[in-house]
Every structure is written in C-alpha cells, then in structure tokens.
C-alpha cells in the first residue's frame, strides 16, 4: 500500500466540490420482530403465496444463514436489525464525512480516491447485497442507495486507523438496480480482537439522501461465515493476526451479533486464489421500526481494532 499526503491548494479542485456537485452532473434494522410486528404483518401476508427461497450456489467454502439467502423468487426475508455504525463510520457522525466527497459513488472500493491514494491489500472479494423493501410487499429495493465500509486486512479502518487517516479506501456508495442489487469489489475483511468478522452498511431511500449523509433508513452489519474466514485467513499470511483473533470470538459472544444473527449472516462462495463472493439479501423495514437494542456484553465495546480504540 502506498500513501500520499492530502493535497493542499487554495483553489477548489473538481474532486473537492463534493457529491452534490457530482449529482448535478449525473442526474441534470432488532430482529424479525419488526417484520412480524404490526409494521411487517401486511408485508408477510402479501408474500404468503410466494415460492420457496432459492438455493445458494455451492462451493468448498460456502456457508449461509437460513434467512439471509439470496432470494430470487419474491420470497420475503426477515427485516435486517438496526445495529451500531461503530466509531469509524466516516459518514460525518463521528469525524470525517466521506459521503460528501466526489468519487464516493463507486463499485470498486479497494483504492482511495480524491485527495488520497493507496490501495488496500487482501483477498479479492465481491460483496453483493440484494435489497427487499418490506414496506412494499417485499418488492425489490430498486433505487435505494447503500453506503458500505469495513476494515482492512490489518483490522484497521481508513480515515481513523493508525497510519491510514489519510486513506479512504474500503468505503463506497452504490445504487440498487431494478432487481434491488448492489455490488462492490473489495477485499475480505479481517478479524480484529473482540469482534466477529463483519461488514458495515447503511441503506438510504435515494442517492441524494446518501450523499447528504442524512436520514439513513437502516444501519446494520453483515456477519461473515466462519468457514470462509478460516479458509481465507489460512491462505493469505497478511491475515495472520486474524487467525488468533477468530479463535477467541464467536457469534454468540459477539457484542453485536450475540442476540441473534439469522438476518445478518451472509453466504460466501469462491476460493481465495480466484476471489470470494459474499452475498446476502437484506430486508429493509420502515425507518421507524428500526430501533437498536442495547449491545450485549460488558460495556458493549465490541472489541478493539489494532490501534486500541473501541471497535464495533
């Protein structure tokens, strides 16, 4: 990875005008209780005649949560629970706001953009989210925008981690297509001390809302299956610390997933040598239903990334 300092200049560069400027040019979750509650009863009824959940593709490293399989036949999934964004969101709620930066709307998030340069190293991974709008009879979440971010191979978060405060890689926004799908080209996330390997994301009703960094309809996390993590961490020596960290944590003990993870456990396929694919179907309930429960465990800190700050 190569780093370069932030550019300093008096004039406003094109990439410093923010994503609102880009838009003008481009456009001239706790548990299934939310779904099975009053707000979701209608949606479930509407989907009672839908077909069975499509089976996920098989591979030597594949693992899946029963309610988080990729759904292609209209079957409703449980609502993804509201989770903490953690201390390193990069959305303006705790320090830097990458959402207003020109270039944040991108599919490949392995490299930094704008005023920064540098590329995150690790096992190539495609991250796919299929969105269902539970307020619209589980219809595809077409047009919804997803801001996704996760730690690097060392367990650090760009914009915050030691030595990478002037990097913004492994962060990006995509807009769901007509089938409600978004896809990111990234790397496999590490396992840092005290937390299960995970991916953060926020869902917005539109790209405009996303790039304003306001009114996220859902903030949640994706749990990565153990088998896939074990395979990747053994394959790439850069994940050496993750091997020990993973052996000391479980989904049950995790401060985020410990109260249940069915709607957050992804499916993983592929091989480290040729690339992994992390896939999950996300049920997006109405914003008012997404009430976060208190984190489990003492202090709710969720572990510490390598730099020693509390991590989520």
N, C-alpha and C positions, 0 to 999 in steps of 0.2 A: 504494500500500500504506500502510495506516495501522498504526501501532504503539501499543501501550499498555503500561505497566509491569505487572510481576507484581503481583497483588493481595497485600496483606499483611493478615492478620487473625488474631486469636487463636483464633477458633472454627474448627471443621472444616467447610468447606462441602461440599455434596453432591458437587460435582465434584472434590473433593480426596480423596475416600475411596479412590480407586484402582479399577482394573478388577476386582479380586476382588470388590469390593462390587457392581459392575455385574453380574458373572456370577451372583451370587446372585439378583439380580432378573431376569435374563434366562433363567436356566436352572432356578428354585426347586427338490552336485557332477566324476581330472581327466579329461575327455573320455569318449567312448563306451567306453573300456576297461573302465569299471566295469560297463557293461551287457553287453559282450561277454565279460567275465571270468566267473569261476565264479559270482559272485553273480547275474549277469544272464543266464546261459545258459538257465536254466529259463524265464525270462520271455520270451526271444526265441523259444524253441521253441513256447511256448504261443500265440504270436501269428503263427506261420508261415503260417497259413491265412487271416489277416485280409486285408481288402480294401486297395485302394490308398489312398494319402494323398489326402484331399480337397483339391481345388484351392482356393486362397485367392481372395478377391474381387479384381477388377482395378480399378485407378484410375491416374490420371496420376502419382501419387507412390508407387505400391506397389513394395515390394521385399521379398525374403524369403530366409531361409536354408533350404537344402534339407531339413534335418532338424528344422526348427523351425516347420513349417507347422501350422496349426490342423488337428487330426485329429478327425474325427467318426465314423469307421467302425471304430474299435478297433485301428487300426494302431499298433504300438509305436514310440515315438520313442527316440532316444539319451538316455542319462542326462545331465542338466544337470550340468556340472562344479562342484565346490566352488571358490568364489572368496573373496577377502578381502571383509570387510564394510567395509573402509576405516576412516579415522579419525573418521568422522562418523555412526556407526550410530544413536545415540540409543536404544540398547537396554540401557544400563547397563554395557556392556563398556568404554566409554570416556566417562565422564562421565554426562550425563543419561540417564534411562530413561523414555522416553515410553510404553513398553508398560504401565506400571502406572497410567497416568493414565486416569481416567474420560473416555470420549469417543473413545478411540483406535480403537475398532471403528466404522468409518465408511466409506462408499463415496465420498463427495466429500471429497477431501483438499486442496482449494485454499486453504482458510482455516485459521487457527489455531483452537484450541479450548481449553476450560478456562479457565485464568487468563490466557490470551493472546488477542489479537485481531490481525487483519491478514490480508490476502488476497494470495496470490502471483499476479502478473500474467504473462500469456503466452498462447500459442495453446492454446485448449481442446483437451484430448486425453483420450480414453478408453483406459485401459490394461487389457488383458484377458489373463489367464493361464489356460490350461487344463491342469490337473494330471493326470498319469498316475502311479499307484503301481506302480513296476516290481517291487515285491515281491509284488504281487497280480495277476500276469499282465496288467499294463498296464491294470488297471481304473481307472476314474475316481477321482480322489483326493477323493472326497466327504468332507466334514467336516474336511479339512485346513485349517489357517489360514495365511494369508500376511501377513507384515509387509512393506510396500513403502515405499521412500523414494527421493528423488532430489533433485538440485539445482534451484534456481530459474532464472529467466530470466537472472540475472546470474552464474550458476555458483556460487552460494553455497548452503550447507546450513543450514536452520533449526536453531536451538539452538547452532550453532557459528559461523556466518558473521558477518562484520563488520556490525554494526548489526542483526542478526536473532537474537541469542542469546535474546531473549525472544519468539520466534516458534516455533511447532511445525507449521507448515503443510508440505504435501507429505510427510506421514507418515501411515500408516493401516494398519489390520488388517481383513481380510475373511475370511470362512469360505466354503470352496468348497461349491457347491450339489451336487445329486445327480449332475450331469454333470461335476463336478470343476472348475467355472469360478468365477473371482473377477474382479471388475471394479472399477476405480477411476476416478473422474472427477478429472482433474488438468490439468496444463499440459505442454507439450512441453519436455523437459529441454534445457538449454543445453549448449554445448561449451566447457569451460574448458581452459586451457593444459595440454597434455601428455596429455590423456585423450580417448578416443573417447566420444561421447555415449552415456550408459548409464543404467540404472536398477538400483538395488539391491533385493534381496528375500531374505527368509528364509522357509522353509517349516517349519511345525510340525505335529505329528500331530493336535493339537487346539487349540481356542481357549484352553483352560485353560493349556496349555503356553506358548502365545504370550504371553498376558498376564502370565505369571510371568517371561517373558524368559529361559526356560531350555530347554535341550535342543532347539535348532533342528536339525531333521533335515537341512536343506540351506541353505547360504548361498551365493548366487550373484549373477550380474549379467546384465542383458539389454543387448545391443548394438542400437542404433538404426540402421537402414539409411541410407547416405549420401544417396541421392536425396531422401528425405523430409527429412533435416536441411537440405540445401541449399535446398529449397523453403520450408521454414518460416523459416529464418534470413533469407532474402531478403525474405520477406513482412512480417515484424514487425521494425521498427527497434530494438526493445528487445533483440533478439538480435545486435546489430551486432558485438559482440566475438566472438561465436561464429563468424562468417564467417571471420575471420582465423585463429582457433584451429583450426577444422576443416581449413583448408588446410595446416596444419603437422603433421597427425597422420594416421595410417591404422590400419586394423585390424591390419595386420602389425606396425606399430611400437608399438601399444598395449601397456602393461605387464601388462594383464590378458588381453586377447583375442589377443595376439600368438602364442600357442601353439595357436590354433585357436578357432573361434567358431561352428562349424556348429550346435551345440545351443543357442546363445545369441543368434542373430541373428533378430530379430523380423520380422514382416510389418507394413507400415504402409499404411493406406489413408486416403482422405479428402482434403480441401482445407483449407488454413489458415483460409479465411474462414468455413467452416462447422464445422470441427472435424476433428481427426485421430483415428485409432484405431490403437493399437499392440497387436498380438496375437502370442502365442507359446504353443506347447504345451511344457510342462516335464515331462521325465521325472524322477521323484524316486526315486532308488535308496535302499537302506537306509543309515542314518546311518554305519555302519562302513565303507562303501565310499567315502564322500565325503572323500577325502584331498586336501588342497590342495597343488598343485605350487608350487615357488618361482617368484615372478614374474620375468618376463623383463626385460632392460634393466638398466642400471647403477643400483644402489641400490633398484630395484623401487618407486620412489616414485610412479610413475604420473602425474606432472604436479602442477601446483599450481593450486588454485582461486584466485580473485581475492584472497583475504585473505593469500595467501602460504604457507599451511600445506600440507604434502604431501598430495596428494589421491589417492584411489583411486576 
